[in-house]
Amino acid sequence: MTPKELTQKTIRDIAKRRETAEKEVFGYFKEQSIKRKKNWNFRVGGYRW
């Protein structure tokens, strides 16, 4: 494997890992948002979902 091919492979691997990490972060924020809405609605006499 030439240095150029290795560099391209490394860049693709890093991009793939970064995309996976971003999806995990977005999923975490979405989950926290839903939890907050559930608790807020319950506290003010709204729906318990």
C-alpha positions in Angstrom: 0.0 0.0 0.0 1.5 3.3 -1.0 1.6 6.3 1.3 -1.1 8.0 -0.8 -3.5 5.1 -0.5 -2.9 4.8 3.2 -3.6 8.5 3.7 -6.8 8.2 1.7 -7.9 5.2 3.7 -7.1 6.9 7.0 -9.1 10.0 6.0 -12.1 7.8 5.1 -11.8 6.0 8.4 -11.7 9.2 10.4 -14.7 10.6 8.5 -16.7 7.5 9.2 -15.9 7.6 12.9 -16.8 11.3 13.1 -20.1 10.6 11.5 -20.9 7.8 13.9 -20.0 10.0 16.9 -22.2 12.9 15.6 -25.1 10.5 15.3 -24.6 9.3 18.9 -24.5 12.9 20.1 -27.7 13.9 18.2 -29.4 10.8 19.6 -28.4 11.7 23.1 -29.6 15.3 22.8 -32.9 14.1 21.3 -33.4 11.6 24.2 -32.7 14.3 26.8 -35.1 16.7 25.1 -37.9 14.1 25.2 -37.2 13.3 28.9 -37.5 17.0 29.7 -40.7 17.4 27.9 -42.2 14.4 29.6 -41.2 15.6 33.1 -42.4 19.2 32.4 -45.8 18.0 31.1 -46.3 15.8 34.1 -45.3 18.6 36.6 -47.9 21.0 35.2 -50.7 18.5 35.0 -50.2 17.6 31.4 -49.8 14.2 29.7 -47.6 11.5 31.0 -46.8 10.1 27.5 
